[in-house]
């Protein structure tokens, strides 16, 4: 399937757990692919299917903007692309859809967090006032 044919849709928590387990928990002792916020009312799970198989997912949460808590942002809580479909731009499509959702909801900020446990270091990155979509649109504060 070409990149132009991928469709992003809202999916349920139950829909995404197997994919998260196979991608995000592979090689770890964890047997729980859930995030504590999965069933929050503001949680949105996006997915891309290849035929009837979910091949990519991302989870987005509305959260206070850490630099001014009276403003809200959208947090990318996590995402996974099936190993058989990686390096095809599908993750970028999901990121773009999440950024579009943030823009449509009136948010000026998107927060992305990544955790690296190597050397017990926690690394976090924020994507804020200038978030570039894969197709080069920008969401700005």
C-alpha positions in Angstrom: 0.0 0.0 0.0 1.4 3.4 -0.9 1.8 6.2 1.6 -1.1 8.1 0.0 -3.4 5.2 0.8 -2.9 5.1 4.6 -5.9 6.3 6.6 -5.7 7.4 10.2 -8.7 6.7 12.4 -9.6 6.9 16.0 -9.3 3.5 17.7 -10.1 2.1 21.1 -7.6 1.2 23.8 -8.4 -2.5 23.3 -7.5 -2.2 19.6 -4.0 -1.0 20.3 -2.7 -3.2 23.1 -1.4 -6.2 21.0 0.6 -3.8 18.8 2.0 -2.0 21.7 3.0 -5.3 23.4 4.7 -6.5 20.2 6.6 -3.3 19.5 7.1 -1.4 22.8 7.4 -4.3 25.2 9.4 -6.6 23.0 12.6 -7.7 24.8 11.4 -6.2 28.1 10.2 -8.0 31.2 6.9 -6.0 31.1 3.8 -7.8 30.2 1.6 -4.7 30.5 1.3 -2.5 27.4 -1.2 -0.1 29.1 -0.5 3.5 30.0 -2.1 4.8 33.1 -3.9 7.5 31.1 -5.3 5.1 28.4 -8.9 5.4 29.5 -8.8 9.1 30.5 -11.7 11.0 28.8 -9.2 13.2 27.0 -7.1 10.3 25.6 -7.2 9.8 21.9 -5.7 6.7 20.2 -5.0 7.0 16.5 -4.4 4.0 14.3 -3.6 3.0 10.8 -4.7 -0.4 9.4 -3.4 -2.5 6.6 -6.5 -4.4 5.6 -7.9 -5.5 8.9 -4.6 -5.4 10.8 -3.6 -2.5 13.0 0.0 -1.6 11.9 0.5 1.7 13.7 -0.9 3.6 16.7 -0.3 6.7 18.7 -1.8 8.0 21.9 -2.5 11.7 22.5 -3.5 13.5 25.7 -4.7 17.0 26.5 -2.5 18.3 29.2 -1.7 21.7 30.8 1.2 23.5 29.1 4.0 23.2 31.6 5.2 26.8 31.0 1.8 28.3 31.6 -0.8 25.9 33.2 -3.7 28.1 32.1 -2.9 27.0 28.5 -3.4 23.4 27.3 -1.2 21.4 25.0 -1.5 17.9 23.4 1.0 15.3 24.6 2.2 12.5 22.4 2.2 9.8 25.1 3.5 7.1 22.9 3.4 5.5 19.5 4.2 2.2 17.8 4.6 1.0 14.2 4.6 -2.7 13.5 8.1 -4.0 12.8 7.0 -5.1 9.3 5.9 -1.6 8.4 8.7 0.5 9.9 10.8 2.9 7.8 7.9 3.6 5.4 6.8 7.0 6.7 3.8 5.7 8.6 5.0 7.1 11.9 5.2 10.5 10.3 1.7 10.2 9.1 0.6 9.5 12.7 2.6 12.5 14.0 1.0 14.7 11.3 -2.5 13.5 12.3 -1.9 14.2 16.0 -0.6 17.7 15.2 -3.6 18.3 13.0 -5.8 17.2 16.0 -4.0 19.6 18.3 -4.5 22.5 15.8 -8.2 21.6 15.3 -8.7 21.6 19.1 -7.1 25.1 19.2 -3.9 24.0 20.9 -0.7 25.9 20.0 1.7 23.3 21.6 2.4 19.7 21.2 4.6 17.9 23.8 6.6 14.8 23.0 8.4 12.8 25.6 10.9 10.1 25.1 12.5 8.0 27.7 15.9 6.4 27.5 16.9 4.1 30.3 20.5 3.7 29.2 22.9 4.6 32.0 19.8 5.3 34.1 19.5 8.6 32.3 16.1 10.0 31.7 15.9 12.0 28.5 12.9 14.2 27.7 12.3 16.4 24.8 9.6 19.0 24.3 8.2 19.9 20.9 6.6 23.3 21.5 6.4 26.6 19.8 7.5 25.4 16.4 6.4 21.8 15.6 7.0 20.8 12.0 4.7 18.2 10.4 6.2 15.7 8.0 4.7 17.7 5.1 6.4 20.9 6.4 3.3 22.6 7.9 4.1 24.3 11.2 2.0 24.7 14.3 3.2 27.7 16.2 2.4 29.4 19.5 
